[in-house]
Amino acid sequence: MRMVSNGSGPPRFRLMMSDSRHSYASFLLATQLNHLPEENLLEPNCVCKVKKAVRNTMSDGRFVLVVVDMEILQSAEEAGGKIGDPTPYNTEGKTSPQQDPDSSASVSASPPPAAVPGPSYRNNSSHRGGFAGKSTMKTSPMKTSPMKFSPMKVSPMKASPMKGSTTEVSPMKASPMKASPFKASPMKFSPMKAASTSPGYPPKVISIAQLNPYQSKWTIRARVTNKSSIRNWSNSKGEGKLFSFEIVDESGEIRITAFNKEVDKYYSLVEQGKVYYITKATLKVANKQYSTLNNDYEMTLHAQSSIVPCDDSQGIPAVHCDFVPIAELENRDNNDVVDVIGVCKSAEDVSRITTKSSREVSKRALSLIDTTGKVVTATLWGEEAEKFDGSGQPVVAIKGARLSDFGGRSLSVLFSSTVLVNPDIPEAFRLRGWFDQEGYKLNSQSLTETRSSGSGAKTNWKSLSDVKDEQMGHGEKADYFSCVATVVYTRKENCLYQACPSDGCNKKVIDQQNGFYRCEKCNREFPNFKYRLLLSANLADFGDNQWVTCFQETAEVLLGHSADTLGQLRDTDEAAFDEVFQKANFTTHIFKNRVKLETYNDEVRLKVTALEVQPIDHREYSRRLLSNIRKLAE
């Protein structure tokens, strides 16, 4: 194993591998596997399994195998040294003298230099009166052999017209085949081969994993998996527009960005799901702030770039995902970007929230379960949330979801994420079969409910009597619990107040009786105000009852109307206003609460605040009750 420097990019590792009978020195490790040698998992004499490799033919006829996926079966210590007595292997399946990978022509990240026309060719051992051909020699315009030829000299400058060129280097490669230069077929020198790499002909493609910034000529064939909308930008250097898209082939994936004129040229051409030939784009080190793909590089299109639709999509995957089991999310860091797949057990209705920038956004929460038996909540936003159909409990694959510790472990779909419903991939079929046979009846555990958003404390299902019996909230820190309870009564008096209309300020305003409202916090007067809810509700279950406080968001969910709507009803139609509160009574929900002992006007009392109100999933609720019954029976 040898490390090959790659300029400013990540290093590449070249390997000599053996199957105990033959050895081959031209293996190149893909950069996404660099952690194996860096962590000393991949070392000389260890036993490994190459799961996936991509073959790349060099300009001199040799080929390099780029290892894309590998599994370490035994360490070098466990293997106990070299296995067998392997002999070097060449492309014809014949053995050749032992070759040291360090002494042979290196496989660098940049392409080998083109052959230089001249009257003769040399390598380390020369023969008088002819050529000495080896696979390591510079490329020759003729397919030569190591045998001695007749005294007749052959020079590229005096090539026959069959080459279709006068001074250009012919596309033919040097090879150790046993053939006389005079037996070469005229078709190998015809203009048709040269035309195969010219525009209008299927180009010779390489894989995404083989790309590096030091290659000058390359073409890739890949499928578009994600395409952004056109975005405008403005800074001190000027303004413009851009869009980006992600492509995938059998070896990996990469992100491509187009600016200004290239946006006009390519935006309508590039379509998600279609396959294209792409060439002459600028390759650079990826900016991980904007790209979450597992690739050290990214591309930028320019005036000379070319994107041509390809009708042949055989062998190009629809998506490239590295799925993480849901149970493993507990061990991942906050803000990690991961790929997940699971069956959508339930999906909430679409709701709308207002961001800090006063922009309304749609959201929808999904509960995903996989074969680990764990459930995680994934939040869809915008158009994805509005168009999602959760009927039939579909398999959902999310590529590039951000992991959060909000409410324990939860996922959020990003602008750059890809959401696939019932994707045509093996993982989805296996998951569907598992869920239909046994997963649907599993007593699952939700990662999202294991912790509360307000603290790091554990959240448990409790009855209201447990809150008092266990003296929850009496410690230095607040306690959190979830319960299933019914609304017995809501206080409509003083549940609404007039608040400051400025962003981030919910302070109560003072009516100046002159058409203006003053906010003491902002020290300003406003011609208008916004309504805010502060609702007190009495909850009851089979064991006890409890007063809880519901702020704006939870109160709106409980009452089924926005604060502005309720404010208008109170001012214009008091009967309709009263009916809203009557309908809220005797409805049952899941409440996630914060409880803390507080002192107010020298009076110590237990304050319970509802952080979240959710509808009951009766199927899940029944399973939990049955599970509790089984535990009590043990």
Beta strands, then each sheet from edge to edge (+ up, - down):
strand 1: 2-4
strand 2: 12-18
strand 3: 22-29
strand 4: 47-57
strand 5: 63-74
strand 6: 87-88
strand 7: 219-227
strand 8: 231-235
strand 9: 238-248
strand 10: 253-259
strand 11: 275-279
strand 12: 282-285
strand 13: 297-300
strand 14: 306-309
strand 15: 337-347
strand 16: 351-354
strand 17: 360-369
strand 18: 374-381
strand 19: 395-404
strand 20: 410-421
strand 21: 445-446
strand 22: 459-461
strand 23: 479-491
strand 24: 496-499
strand 25: 510-511
strand 26: 517-519
strand 27: 524-526
strand 28: 530-533
strand 29: 535-540
strand 30: 545-550
strand 31: 588-600
strand 32: 603-614
sheet 1: 1+ 2- 3+ 5+ 4-
sheet 2: 1+ 2- 3+ 6+
sheet 3: 8+ 9- 7+ 11- 14+
sheet 4: 8+ 9- 10+ 13+ 12-
sheet 5: 16+ 17- 15+ 19- 20+ 18+ 21+
sheet 6: 22+ 23+ 29- 30+ 32+ 31-
sheet 7: 24+ 28-
sheet 8: 25+ 26- 27+
end
